[in-house]
């Protein structure tokens, strides 16, 4: 049993009388988590018969809740994959407002929920939380190597599977069945071939600065369509958008386009049918993405008001990741090395000289322990990434 760090936040919100909207991509463990709660009504809209009953009669939920006879307790209602029947949120809002029920709602797509008037009225009544694939502190005891993590990702079901052929099969199924078919259908994408090509290119370009025009030329659709496709991936939480740090106190010209990271490195790899025998340069690129994803998950749990950026000048100077937290900037370089060299911190020094808000910097690498590289610049083993926060 893997204990999720988010569980304590769910418990606290429920104890305060709040309802929960638990969002996250498919197969990150939402259903496993919610089944640990003792609910009075449980609905799973992945089941066709259940979904159709409430599509045809959304008010059915109100009747079922009001029929419950529970003394000294507000009933707990759990609805899994609520975005499949978004109209039911109007009834959920009524039951919450009248203090007739408390809810845990899960969803793997914010696309339909965004269009619901109810979801816009529920803030204040509803605590929105995001469940990601596993982060290091949740799977530390499994003793995974960094090579396993950059090739197979950190979806719970994949991580707990010991047969590597089974891992490959399950990841391929996720890439094809869910990404290519279900998301396309859910988002009303009509150009199947174009969307499938886009998915492959989005996975291939994961971690790079995105160029909508070039991708549109490769696929043969408009650049506005490419922008819409990326928005679909964001709404379905299978891509993370990372903005460039644009503020500067010098005249240095900075890149302003964003990067996207596919949410899981195993899924990303199978989207492009990439093997596990790759060069050290490629491992370094994947390691950089791994650190970026881990930082996103750490920030969501520990510092939800903080933001993650990258920094790059038009002439190619760059810092892989920059955390903005409490008016401070923390620049981070990622290196696929065991012993960082002075050349590995050149851009960190430059960044710190240009930003007064940056008073400490890190190189995340494969060193055995923390190392001081220069004044306020440290090498940090990837396993200790949480120290940054």
C-alpha positions in Angstrom: 0.0 0.0 0.0 1.4 3.3 -1.1 0.4 6.2 1.2 -0.3 9.3 -0.8 0.8 12.7 0.5 -2.4 14.3 -0.7 -4.5 12.1 1.6 -3.9 14.3 4.7 -5.2 17.4 2.8 -8.3 15.5 1.8 -8.9 14.4 5.4 -8.4 18.0 6.7 -10.9 19.4 4.2 -13.5 16.9 5.0 -13.0 17.5 8.7 -13.7 21.2 8.1 -17.0 20.3 6.4 -15.8 21.0 2.9 -16.5 18.9 -0.2 -13.6 17.8 -2.5 -13.0 18.0 -6.2 -10.1 15.6 -6.8 -8.6 16.1 -10.3 -5.9 14.1 -12.0 -5.1 12.0 -15.1 -6.4 8.5 -15.4 -4.6 5.8 -13.4 -2.9 8.0 -10.9 -4.8 6.4 -8.0 -7.9 8.6 -7.5 -10.3 5.7 -7.3 -8.0 3.7 -5.0 -7.8 6.7 -2.7 -11.5 7.4 -2.6 -12.4 3.8 -1.9 -10.6 4.1 1.4 -13.4 6.5 2.6 -16.6 5.2 4.0 -19.3 6.6 1.7 -23.1 6.5 2.0 -23.5 6.7 -1.8 -20.8 5.7 -4.3 -21.3 6.3 -8.1 -18.8 5.4 -10.8 -19.6 7.1 -14.0 -17.2 5.0 -15.9 -19.9 2.4 -15.7 -22.3 2.9 -18.7 -25.4 1.8 -16.8 -24.7 4.1 -13.9 -23.8 7.1 -16.1 -26.9 6.7 -18.3 -29.2 6.6 -15.2 -28.0 10.0 -14.1 -27.7 11.5 -17.6 -31.4 10.8 -18.1 -32.4 12.0 -14.6 -29.8 14.1 -12.8 -32.3 14.9 -10.0 -32.2 11.2 -9.0 -29.3 12.1 -6.8 -31.3 14.5 -4.7 -34.0 11.9 -4.1 -31.4 9.3 -3.1 -29.7 11.6 -0.7 -32.9 12.8 0.9 -34.1 9.2 1.3 -31.1 8.5 3.6 -31.9 8.4 7.3 -28.6 9.0 9.0 -28.5 10.5 12.5 -26.0 13.1 13.6 -24.0 13.0 10.3 -24.1 14.6 6.9 -24.0 11.8 4.3 -20.8 11.4 2.2 -21.4 11.0 -1.5 -18.5 9.9 -3.8 -18.8 10.4 -7.5 -16.0 9.0 -9.7 -15.3 10.6 -13.1 -17.9 13.3 -12.5 -17.0 15.1 -15.8 -18.9 12.4 -17.7 -22.2 13.8 -16.3 -21.4 17.5 -15.7 -25.1 18.4 -15.3 -25.2 16.6 -12.0 -23.1 19.3 -10.5 -26.2 21.6 -10.2 -27.7 19.0 -7.9 -24.5 18.6 -6.0 -24.4 22.3 -5.4 -28.0 22.3 -4.1 -27.2 19.4 -1.7 -24.0 21.1 -0.4 -25.7 24.5 0.0 -28.6 22.9 2.0 -26.0 20.9 4.1 -27.7 17.7 3.0 -24.5 16.0 1.7 -20.8 16.3 1.6 -19.1 15.2 -1.6 -15.8 13.8 -3.0 -15.9 14.3 -6.7 -13.2 13.0 -9.0 -12.4 13.9 -12.6 -9.8 13.2 -15.2 -10.8 16.0 -17.5 -11.4 19.7 -16.6 -12.8 20.3 -20.1 -16.4 19.6 -19.5 -16.3 20.8 -16.0 -15.1 24.3 -17.2 -18.4 24.6 -19.1 -20.5 23.8 -16.1 -22.1 26.8 -14.3 -22.2 24.8 -11.1 -18.5 24.3 -10.9 -17.9 28.0 -11.1 -20.2 28.5 -8.1 -18.8 25.8 -6.0 -15.5 27.5 -4.9 -15.7 28.2 -1.2 -17.9 25.1 -0.9 -15.5 22.9 -2.7 -11.8 22.3 -2.2 -10.0 21.5 -5.5 -7.0 19.2 -5.2 -4.8 17.6 -7.8 -3.5 14.0 -7.6 -0.4 13.4 -9.7 1.6 10.2 -10.4 3.8 9.2 -7.5 6.5 11.5 -6.3 9.8 10.3 -4.8 8.7 10.5 -1.1 5.8 8.2 -1.9 7.8 5.4 -3.6 11.2 5.9 -1.9 10.9 2.5 -0.2 10.6 0.7 -3.6 14.2 1.5 -4.3 13.8 2.4 -7.9 16.8 3.5 -9.9 16.8 6.8 -11.8 17.0 4.8 -15.1 13.8 3.0 -14.2 12.1 6.2 -13.4 13.0 8.1 -16.6 12.0 5.1 -18.8 8.9 3.7 -17.0 7.5 6.8 -15.2 5.7 6.8 -11.9 2.1 5.7 -12.4 1.2 3.6 -9.4 0.1 0.5 -11.3 3.2 0.6 -13.5 5.6 1.2 -10.6 4.2 -1.8 -8.6 4.5 -4.1 -11.6 7.7 -6.1 -11.6 7.5 -7.7 -15.1 9.0 -5.3 -17.6 7.1 -6.7 -20.5 3.9 -6.1 -18.6 5.0 -2.5 -17.9 5.6 -2.0 -21.6 2.2 -3.5 -22.5 0.3 -1.4 -20.0 2.0 1.8 -21.0 1.3 1.2 -24.6 -2.3 0.5 -23.8 -2.5 3.8 -21.9 -0.9 5.7 -24.8 -3.2 4.2 -27.4 -6.5 3.4 -25.7 -6.7 6.5 -23.4 -4.7 9.2 -25.1 -5.5 8.6 -28.7 -9.0 7.3 -28.4 -10.7 8.4 -25.2 -9.3 11.9 -25.0 -10.1 12.4 -28.7 -13.7 11.3 -28.2 -14.2 13.2 -25.0 -12.9 16.4 -26.5 -14.8 16.0 -29.8 -11.6 15.9 -31.9 -12.8 14.9 -35.4 -9.4 14.6 -37.1 -8.2 11.3 -35.7 -5.1 11.0 -37.9 -4.1 14.6 -37.2 -4.6 14.3 -33.4 -2.6 11.0 -33.3 0.3 12.6 -35.2 0.1 15.6 -32.8 0.3 13.3 -29.7 3.5 11.7 -31.0 5.1 15.1 -31.7 3.9 16.5 -28.4 5.6 13.5 -26.7 8.7 13.9 -28.8 8.9 17.7 -28.0 8.2 17.2 -24.3 10.6 19.5 -22.4 11.4 21.6 -25.4 10.2 25.2 -26.1 7.1 24.7 -28.2 6.8 26.1 -31.7 3.2 25.8 -32.8 3.9 26.9 -36.4 6.6 24.2 -37.0 4.4 21.5 -35.5 1.4 22.6 -37.6 3.5 22.3 -40.7 4.7 18.8 -39.8 1.1 17.6 -39.2 -0.7 19.6 -41.8 -3.2 21.5 -39.5 -3.4 25.1 -38.5 -1.2 26.5 -35.7 -4.5 27.5 -33.9 -5.5 23.8 -34.0 -2.2 22.8 -32.5 -2.8 25.3 -29.7 -6.3 23.8 -29.1 -4.7 20.3 -29.1 -2.3 21.4 -26.4 -5.2 22.9 -24.4 -6.9 19.5 -24.6 -3.9 17.8 -23.1 -3.7 20.4 -20.3 -7.5 20.0 -19.6 -7.0 16.2 -19.4 -4.0 16.8 -17.2 -1.6 14.8 -19.4 0.6 17.8 -20.2 2.0 20.5 -17.9 2.6 24.0 -19.3 5.7 25.7 -18.0 6.0 29.4 -18.7 9.3 31.2 -19.4 10.5 33.6 -16.7 10.1 36.8 -18.6 11.0 39.5 -16.0 14.5 40.9 -16.2 16.3 43.9 -14.8 18.8 44.0 -17.7 18.3 44.5 -21.4 18.9 40.9 -22.1 16.3 39.5 -24.5 14.5 36.5 -23.1 12.5 33.6 -24.7 8.8 34.0 -24.0 7.4 30.8 -25.5 6.3 28.0 -23.1 7.4 24.4 -22.6 5.1 21.4 -22.2 6.0 18.3 -20.2 4.0 15.1 -20.7 2.8 14.2 -17.2 4.5 10.7 -17.1 7.8 9.7 -18.6 6.7 6.1 -19.3 3.6 7.2 -21.2 5.7 9.8 -23.1 8.2 7.1 -24.2 5.5 4.7 -25.4 3.8 7.5 -27.3 6.8 7.7 -29.6 7.8 4.0 -29.3 11.2 5.0 -27.9 13.3 2.1 -26.4 15.3 2.1 -23.2 18.7 1.8 -24.9 19.6 5.5 -25.4 22.6 7.7 -25.2 23.7 9.5 -22.0 22.8 12.8 -23.7 19.2 11.5 -24.1 19.2 10.3 -20.5 20.2 13.8 -19.5 17.2 15.2 -21.4 14.9 12.8 -19.7 16.4 13.4 -16.3 15.7 17.1 -16.8 12.1 16.3 -17.5 12.0 14.0 -14.4 13.2 16.8 -12.2 10.7 19.3 -13.7 7.8 16.9 -13.0 9.0 16.2 -9.5 9.2 19.9 -8.8 5.7 20.4 -10.0 4.4 17.7 -7.7 6.4 19.0 -4.7 5.1 22.5 -5.2 1.5 21.4 -5.5 1.7 19.5 -2.1 4.1 21.8 -0.2 3.9 25.3 -1.7 0.7 25.7 -3.9 1.3 29.4 -4.3 4.8 28.9 -5.7 5.4 28.7 -9.5 7.8 26.8 -11.7 9.5 28.5 -14.7 12.5 28.0 -17.0 14.9 30.8 -18.1 16.4 31.2 -21.5 17.9 34.1 -23.4 17.5 34.5 -27.2 21.2 33.7 -27.6 21.0 30.4 -25.8 21.9 31.0 -22.2 19.6 29.0 -20.0 18.7 27.7 -16.6 16.6 24.5 -16.6 14.2 25.3 -13.9 13.4 28.3 -11.7 11.2 28.1 -8.6 9.5 31.4 -7.6 8.5 31.1 -4.0 7.7 33.9 -1.5 9.4 36.6 -3.6 12.5 34.5 -4.0 13.9 32.9 -7.1 15.7 29.5 -6.9 17.5 28.6 -10.1 18.1 24.9 -10.7 20.4 23.2 -13.3 19.9 19.5 -14.0 23.0 17.4 -15.0 23.3 13.7 -15.8 26.6 13.6 -13.9 27.9 12.2 -10.6 30.5 14.9 -10.0 29.5 18.3 -11.2 32.3 20.5 -12.7 32.7 24.3 -12.5 31.3 24.6 -16.1 28.0 23.2 -14.8 27.3 26.3 -12.7 28.2 29.1 -15.1 24.6 29.9 -16.0 23.6 29.7 -12.3 26.2 32.3 -11.5 25.0 34.5 -14.3 21.4 34.2 -13.2 22.3 35.0 -9.6 24.2 38.1 -10.7 21.2 39.4 -12.6 18.5 38.6 -10.1 18.7 40.0 -6.5 15.8 37.6 -5.6 18.1 34.6 -6.1 20.4 34.0 -3.2 20.8 30.2 -3.5 21.1 27.8 -6.4 21.3 24.1 -7.1 22.6 21.5 -9.5 20.5 18.4 -9.3 22.6 15.4 -10.3 23.5 11.8 -9.4 26.0 12.6 -6.7 26.0 10.5 -3.5 25.6 13.5 -1.2 25.2 17.3 -1.1 28.3 19.2 -2.3 29.1 22.9 -2.0 30.3 24.0 -5.5 30.6 27.8 -4.9 29.1 30.4 -2.5 25.4 29.6 -2.2 25.6 27.0 -5.0 25.2 23.4 -4.1 25.0 20.0 -5.9 22.1 18.0 -4.6 21.3 14.3 -5.2 18.0 13.9 -7.0 16.7 11.9 -4.1 17.0 15.0 -1.9 15.2 17.4 -4.3 12.6 18.2 -1.6 15.3 20.1 0.3 14.9 23.0 -2.2 11.6 23.8 -0.6 
